[in-house]
Amino acid sequence: MSGELILFFLLAFSAIATAAGMLLSRNAVYAALYLVMNFATVAIFYLMLGSPFIALSQVTVYGGAIMVLFLFVIMLLGIEQIPTEFNLKTFLPAIVLGLALVIESVMLVITKIGTTGLQVATSVADAAPSPLATKLFTVYLLPFEITSILLLVAMVGAIILTKQPRTVVPTADKKGAQG
């Protein structure tokens, strides 16, 4: 067994363990930290595939910016502890949507493999930053901007949801206090 294969299995175990830790954690902050560890593991996978730019993007964008936003929202809402009661109203749609995602993913993979074969970047030049940036800011500009607006709306929504109405405390009137 080669060293690269051993490293792959160790990383795969780490990715599965951190994902399970994220799902099973009852503390939202710990769940977010497990997710950061999972992002780091995925970044190492990208390095093993010869894509240092995507690995760096994984760490900076997801591990850095997105997780800071998640932690900001968690702390702002004050929901560090996740409720443990079972709620069928949220559990059933989650199962249905999860199954739909799995079915769609399997169909997509079968369709892609059946028509063109599975294509993977064969060199670092295929994942170079310049062509990627050119496509991102030309072909995919609209989805890129929509994503940034959605993140902004999510942050503003979290602030609005946590804003407590201020209660006015009556103070002594200046005239009444003096005379």
N, C-alpha and C positions, 0 to 999 in steps of 0.2 A: 504494500500500500504506500503510495507516494505521500510526501509531505503536504502537497497541495490538496489531496483528497482528505487527509486527516484534518487539515485546517477547514476545509469545506464542511465536514461533518460537525466539527466543533462550533463553527459559526451557525450552522443550521440548527443545532441544539440550542444555542444561545438565542437565536431569533424566535424559536418556538417557545422557549422558556420565558423570555421577556414579553412576548405577546400574551401568553397565558397569565403571567403576573399582572399585566395591564388589565386584562378582562376580569380577573378574580379579585383584584384589590378593591377594598371598600373605602379607601382614602383616595380622593381625586388627585391630590398632589403626587402621591406615590404612583398612581396609574400614569400620570403624565411623565414621571421620571422613568418608568418602565418603557414608555413609548420613545423617550429620548435614547435609551439604550438600544432599543430595536432599530431606530434610525441609524445609529452608529454601526450596528451589525450589518445593516443593508449597505451602508457606505463601504464597508470592507469588502462585501461581495462585489460591488462595482469596481473597486481597486483590483480585485482578483481577475475581473473580466477585462482589465486594461482600459478602463475609462476613468482617469483621475479627475477630469472636469465634472463629470456627473457625481462622483463620490464627494467632491468638495461642495458641489451644489446641494447634495443631500444633507450634508452636515450643516452648512450655513443657512440654507433656506428652511428646511424642516426642523432640524435639531436646534437651530438658533431662533430664527424669526417666528415661525409658526408656534413653537413650543412656548416662547415668551408670551405670545398672544394668548395661548391656552391658559397658561399659569396666571396671567393678568386677569382673565375672565373668571377663573376659578376663585382667585383671591377676592376679586371685586364682588362676586355674587355671594361669597361666603358659604360655598357648598363643598367644603373640604371632605365632609363625610357623606358618602353616597347612601341613600336610603336602602335598607335591606328588604323591605316588604315586597312581595310579589304583586305585580300589577298586570292583569291579563289584557287591559286596554292598550298597553304599550308593548307587551311581550308578543302578542299574536301578530301585529303588523310587522314587528321586527323580524320574526321568523319568516313570514311570507316574503318580505322584501329581500331578506338574506338568501332564501331559496331562489328567488327570481334572479338575483345577482350571480349566483353559482351557475344556474342554467344558462344565463346569457354568456357568461365567461366560457363555459364549456363549448357552447355553440360557436362562439367567436374563434376559439382555438381550433376547433374541428374545421371550420370554414377556411381559416387562414392556412392551415397545414394542407388541406385538400387542394387549394387552388395554386398557391405560390410556393408552398414550403415555408418552414419557419426561417425567417431571415434574422441574422444577428450581425451586429457590427463586427467586421473582421479585423479592423485595425483601429488604432487610436485616431487616425485621420478621419474615420467615419464619425467620431464623436467629438471632433474638434470644436472649440468654442465659437469660432467665426461663422461657419455655416449654420450652426445651431442658433446663434444670435440673429443672423440674417433672417432665418425662417421665423423665429419667435417674434420679431418686430415687423415682419411683412405679412406673411401668410397667417400667422396665429396672433396677430395684434388684438383683434376683438376679444377672443377668449382670455387673453392675458389681461386686458383692461377690465373685463367683467369679473375676473377673479379678484383683482385688486379692489374693485368696488364692493364685492361681496364681503371681503375681509373687513373693509371699513364699516359697512353696514352692521356686520356682526359685532364689532367693537362698540359702535355707537348704541346698538340695541342693548348690549350688556350694561352699558352705563345707564341708559334710561330705565332698564328693569330694576336696577339696584338703587336708583335714586330714591331716597326716603323723603317723604314730604316733611318740610321743616315746620316744626311747631313754634309758634310765636309765644315767647314767655313774656307776660306783661311785666313791665318795669315801672318803677315809681315815676310819676310825672314830676318834671323839674319844679313846677310851681307848687305842687302838693308836698314835695319833700322839703322845700324851703319854708313854706308858710303854713 
